[in-house]
Amino acid sequence: MFLVRQQFDRPRIEDVAAEVVEQMARPDVDVTLEGARTVAVAVGSRGIAGIDVIARTVVTRLCDMGIEPFVVPAMGSHGGATADGQRAVLAHLGMTEESLGVPIRSSMETVQIAEVRTPRGKVVPVVTDAIAWSEADLVIPINRVKPHTGFRGPVESGICKMLAVGLGKHDGAKRMHSEGYDVFDELLLEMGGAILGAGKVAFGVAIVENAFEEPALIEAIPADHVIEREQALLAQARAWMPGLPFPEIDVLVVERFGKNISGVGMDPNVTGRGESGGPLKDFDGPEIARIVVLGLTEETEGNANGIGLADLITEAVFDRIDRKVTWTNTLTAGALGCGRIPIALPTDDEAIATAARTVGGVSADEARIVRIKDTLYLSEFAVSETLLDALADVEHCQVAGPWDGTWDSG
């Protein structure tokens, strides 16, 4: 294998805390907090770069204003759909009551606050976290804006999704996903709009990352501008998103898989395999014949939702899968293929070799193999000799020589 380095634009925020403070001090944002005594700060389960610093800065700023904040998990059914499990997810992301300096109030209880009609004409209740809605004057969601893993729409992963699905806890996430991804583009706007229009959300803190998993943009968005601004931020996130510079790959080897990387463990916007099991709509990346997963991240805590999008795994992956947690997540999402468990081979080498042998019409020694750390970290990757010619005319990629099995990031 040979190490390849990709060059991407790298806009980034050097002082994340200072940027959050500056955003919250904007007059149009500051005014949304007038009269508030308590605020629920909603934080999800994604491995967002600097999320612990961002959340801590938000709650510290609120305390400095004389407001009493508390944190609520906003992660749908993640963490095994239990209050303790969701608290544990936050701890894995570096957020505890001690580190944040405020209470974390985790509950799976919800209250209904509205109803919306789906594109099929069905009336669906809109539910949200009971503690956040009933015991706080205002709510502030914090989330990354990026393309979703299973559908395309004006807004995808971001503030609206956190409000409609994350704060909806297991009940809300299950109701939303039961309608199917084919209506998500419209339903997410309806549900997000209903929650934003209820007057409880002060503003959202939106984060857009660059190709190196670093915060490139942080923006506090008043509730009445969230839908409009989120669409613009989604377009920016898509422009900054990294990818693999090949039209075809026979075997993609993924070293790290987990919920902290993507909702389905590895980002379909990189692999082209959508959460619903078929090709991701409007995907312009490589056609990949086989995907091999070598390991689960510590942060995912056994949640392997999305592992069914791989073709082969190792026994090490198989042994670490928490089936109850995984299948709770999968059944809530309604994408059953994500919970299927692929064939597990004893070692990394056997899994990769088996994948190469089973690509139709390609002999194993001619297979075009790409190995990545994970789908977030694509500034480096390794390729088989069979792909070196394909890189000759790719200006933003440089072959750095034989790969020693490590990455610059460690």
Secondary structure, 3 states (H helix, E strand, C coil): CEEEEECCCCCCCCCHHHHHHHHHCCHHHHHHHCCCCEEEEEECCCCCCCHHHHHHHHHHHHHHCCCEEEEEECCCCCHHHCHHHHHHHHHHCCCCHHHHCCCECCCCCEEEEEEEECCCCCEEEEEEEHHHHHHCCEEEEEEECECCCCCCCCCCECHHHHHHHHCCHHHHHHHHHHCCHHHHHHHHHHHHHHHHCCCCECEEEEEEECCCCCEEEEEEEEHHHHHHHHHHHHHHHHHHCCCCCCCEEEEEEECCECCCCCCCCCCHHHHCECCCCCECCCCCCCEEEEEEECCECCCCCCCCCCHHHCCEEEHHHHHHCCHHHHHHHHHHHCCHHHHCCCEEECCHHHHHHHHHHCCCCCCHHHCCEEEECCCCCCCEEEECHHHCHHHCCCCCEEEEEECCCCCCCC
